[in-house]
Amino acid sequence: MNSYNVAIVGAGPGGIFAAYELKKQKPELSVVVIEKGSALHRRKCPIDGVKIKSCINCPSCSIMNGFGGAGAFSDGKYNITNEFGGDLYKYVGADEAIELMEYVDAINVENGGAESRLFASERPDIAKLCLQNDLHLLKAKVRHLGTDINYIVLENLYNQLKDQVDFVFNTEVQTIEREGERFVLTCPKEQFTADKVIISTGRSGSKWMESICQSLSIPTESSRIDIGVRVEVPYDIFSDMTDALYESKIVYRTKRYQDKVRTFCMNPHGVVVSENTNGIITVNGHSYEDPKLYTNNTNFALLVSNHFTEPFHQSNQYGESIARLSNMLGGGVIVQRFGDLIRGQRSTEDRIENGFVTPTLKATPGDLSLVIPKRQLDDIIEMIEALDRVCPGMASDDTLLYGIEVKFYNMQVEVDDNLETCVPGLYVIGDCSGVTHSLSHASASGVYAARKIAEK
Ligand SMILES: Cc1cc2nc3c(=O)[nH]c(=O)nc-3n(C[C@H](O)[C@H](O)[C@H](O)COP(=O)(O)OP(=O)(O)OC[C@H]3O[C@@H](n4cnc5c(N)ncnc54)[C@H](O)[C@@H]3O)c2cc1C
């Protein structure tokens, strides 16, 4: 049996930064990181656009799983803010949360991110224009590593850690049990024991996390899901915002339902991509720092936040059902021109081809009104019209809408101010805790839990 002081489950940003900080604070501790996916250099999605054109549902998705976690091929936008990206500040305090995110940023910069840009959304003129149109611009600093530099940073972090920490790849932790004062982690071919366990299995590990909470009687709560579309417009439509801020997080409360709709994950010059979470295909987007890889478009998500109340607890299943409907109709992601949606007609290959916006993702032209519930669709249309007042052209006929984009929120795992569960020595961090939903918050939560363990 492999015996360690600390076992970390999951090598996403949360797990990586927990390992980094543990070794920094207490080099004498023995640490193992067990990861279901592959090492970074072995992470390859089989879609090549020629032989394999769409997702073939690999047992472990190289986009979501492996060293670097769901963020490895992401746009690498590290938002330094308490206004979005998670609720870490509620556990650690607002100032400490920001300090932790700054600390993570400094490590990223040291490890290859020095050339990347740091944007600050302190533009009173843009904030005022938004406010005059009932739109609310959230404040944040954003380090945009870009997919290319993000990969280099991860490579450097791995090279730094690999001789100090045992990484066990392609190994899924199946169960975690308490045996006396220690934990036993059972994997298909081997077992590990540890004094302390940090779970950081991200969104892809959400179902597994649920089973662990059940088996160890850790209380949870689940009530939120964000549903929407990814929008693609010519770069110039949003350039005033993106040139100044890179990512503008704008929130709007709809007149009709008083629902909150927000922009999310903005990618100037970016590409729209499909994403597979537990066999369900949804849409996402990213962009590159390297100008050679720029496209002529900007994409971002428009998401409607849905908070359910008693007796409904299955918010993720609700989102999955809508995504499945979209997969059923479109065989994957559906794309529709805004003009077609407003006129109540499906988009066709011809209509997309004759439009002035060239899609960056090959998706099935279709009708999103057959997929997205009326309330959320009305919300999205109202938000597009509101955005058109600050970025004219947004509500053009040719604006492309890809569906559907779902932001699954992991159930909220009950943890204390140390991010420790009611099972002493078991910490839950990152996106699988429900406390965070971003790279910077997940990474910061890893540093924080590591420090708490080191203190003990
Ligand atoms: C395409 C895309 C783009 C994104 N872009 C951004 C962005 O620009 N900015 C931003 O802030 N956020 C972004 N995100 C979100 C961000 O990636 C996540 O918030 C972040 O990765 C969460 O980190 P984590 O460590 O909690 O979990 P993850 O990164 O999901 O890592 C969890 C790891 O645990 C492993 N695992 C799961 N279950 C088990 C198990 N049972 N045993 C062993 N290992 C297991 C998984 O394989 C995975 O590698 C993006 C996400 C995607 C998918």
The ligand as an ORCA input file, in Angstrom:
! r2SCAN-3c Opt
* xyz 0 1
  C     -12.961     25.220    -22.339
  C     -12.885     25.849    -20.983
  C     -12.426     27.150    -20.864
  C     -12.335     27.753    -19.608
  N     -11.804     29.000    -19.530
  C     -11.645     29.583    -18.329
  C     -11.018     30.849    -18.207
  O     -10.544     31.442    -19.176
  N     -10.936     31.418    -16.959
  C     -11.418     30.796    -15.845
  O     -11.302     31.357    -14.756
  N     -11.970     29.573    -15.927
  C     -12.094     28.945    -17.136
  N     -12.645     27.696    -17.222
  C     -13.036     27.032    -15.953
  C     -11.787     26.493    -15.281
  O     -11.098     25.650    -16.158
  C     -12.180     25.784    -14.004
  O     -12.858     26.676    -13.155
  C     -10.946     25.241    -13.270
  O     -10.214     24.370    -14.115
  C     -11.340     24.502    -11.992
  O     -10.209     23.928    -11.423
  P     -10.310     22.636    -10.495
  O      -8.931     22.277    -10.107
  O     -11.308     22.870     -9.442
  O     -10.943     21.486    -11.412
  P     -10.535     20.901    -12.830
  O      -9.706     21.853    -13.591
  O     -11.783     20.417    -13.463
  O      -9.612     19.652    -12.472
  C     -10.122     18.521    -11.844
  C      -9.259     17.325    -12.198
  O      -9.687     16.224    -11.387
  C      -9.647     15.031    -12.159
  N     -10.574     14.065    -11.568
  C     -11.932     14.115    -11.562
  N     -12.437     13.062    -10.877
  C     -11.367     12.311    -10.471
  C     -11.234     11.103     -9.738
  N     -12.294     10.455     -9.249
  N      -9.988     10.611     -9.522
  C      -8.881     11.266     -9.978
  N      -8.960     12.430    -10.691
  C     -10.181     12.940    -10.914
  C     -10.052     15.469    -13.539
  O      -9.558     14.562    -14.507
  C      -9.414     16.862    -13.649
  O      -8.153     16.817    -14.271
  C     -12.747     27.056    -18.446
  C     -13.225     25.739    -18.559
  C     -13.292     25.135    -19.803
  C     -13.782     23.712    -19.910
*
